[in-house]
Amino acid sequence: MHYVYAIQGKKNKKIYIGYTNDLRKRFKMHNLGKVFSTQPYKPFDLIYYEAYRNKNDAVEREKFLKSGWGKNYMKRILKHYFAAQKFGRASPPKF
């Protein structure tokens, strides 16, 4: 399987979107600080993922979710998650 996922930094609320074929391993690597691009933002919560059988489909979806349209899509589908954060945490998410 191939996965597209979104993780959110617990400290700064920054959201990172990525692709992997082993979601558990990749999430662990993010939290251990072994991924250069996300190292400053650890630790993370996994807030969203999609599974695909075809790698090309997953890679295209990752590109979409990183676009402006994709960021708006994520805000819409995770609106209840972000609304709940407002009550428990101070700042809204950042893409």
C-alpha positions in Angstrom: 0.0 0.0 0.0 1.0 3.6 -0.5 0.0 6.4 1.8 -0.5 10.1 1.7 -0.6 11.6 5.2 -0.8 14.8 7.2 1.0 15.3 10.5 0.8 18.3 12.8 3.5 19.6 15.1 2.3 19.5 18.7 4.3 22.7 19.6 3.8 25.0 16.6 0.7 23.4 14.9 2.5 23.3 11.6 1.1 20.8 9.2 3.3 18.6 6.9 1.9 16.5 4.1 3.9 13.6 2.8 3.9 10.2 1.0 5.2 6.8 2.1 4.8 3.1 1.5 5.2 2.4 5.3 3.1 4.8 7.3 4.0 3.5 10.8 7.7 3.6 10.1 7.6 7.0 8.5 5.6 8.5 11.4 8.1 7.1 13.8 10.9 8.6 11.9 9.3 12.0 12.0 8.9 11.8 15.7 12.4 10.6 16.3 13.7 13.6 14.3 15.2 11.5 11.5 13.4 13.4 8.7 15.4 16.5 7.9 12.5 18.7 6.6 10.4 18.2 9.8 13.0 17.8 12.4 12.5 21.3 14.0 8.8 20.7 14.4 8.7 17.4 16.3 6.8 15.8 18.1 3.8 15.2 15.8 0.3 13.9 15.7 -0.9 12.0 12.7 -4.1 13.8 11.8 -5.0 12.4 8.4 -4.1 9.7 5.9 -5.3 8.1 2.7 -4.3 4.6 1.4 -3.7 3.8 -2.3 -2.8 0.6 -4.2 -1.0 2.5 -6.9 2.1 4.6 -6.2 1.4 7.1 -8.9 -2.1 7.8 -7.6 -0.7 8.5 -4.1 2.1 10.8 -5.4 -0.5 12.8 -7.5 -2.7 13.1 -4.4 0.2 14.3 -2.3 0.9 17.0 -5.0 -2.7 18.0 -4.9 -2.9 18.3 -1.1 0.2 20.5 -1.1 -1.5 22.9 -3.6 -3.7 25.8 -2.6 -6.8 23.8 -3.6 -5.6 20.9 -1.6 -5.0 23.0 1.5 -8.5 24.3 1.3 -9.8 20.7 0.9 -7.9 19.7 4.1 -9.3 22.6 6.0 -12.9 21.6 5.0 -12.6 17.8 5.7 -10.8 18.4 9.0 -13.0 21.3 10.2 -14.2 19.5 13.2 -10.6 18.5 14.2 -9.5 22.1 13.9 -12.5 23.4 15.7 -11.8 21.1 18.7 -8.3 22.3 18.7 -9.4 25.9 19.3 -10.9 24.9 22.6 -7.9 22.9 23.8 -5.1 24.8 22.2 -4.3 28.4 21.6 -3.4 28.8 17.9 -5.0 27.6 14.7 -3.2 25.3 12.3 -0.7 26.5 9.7 -0.1 25.0 6.3 
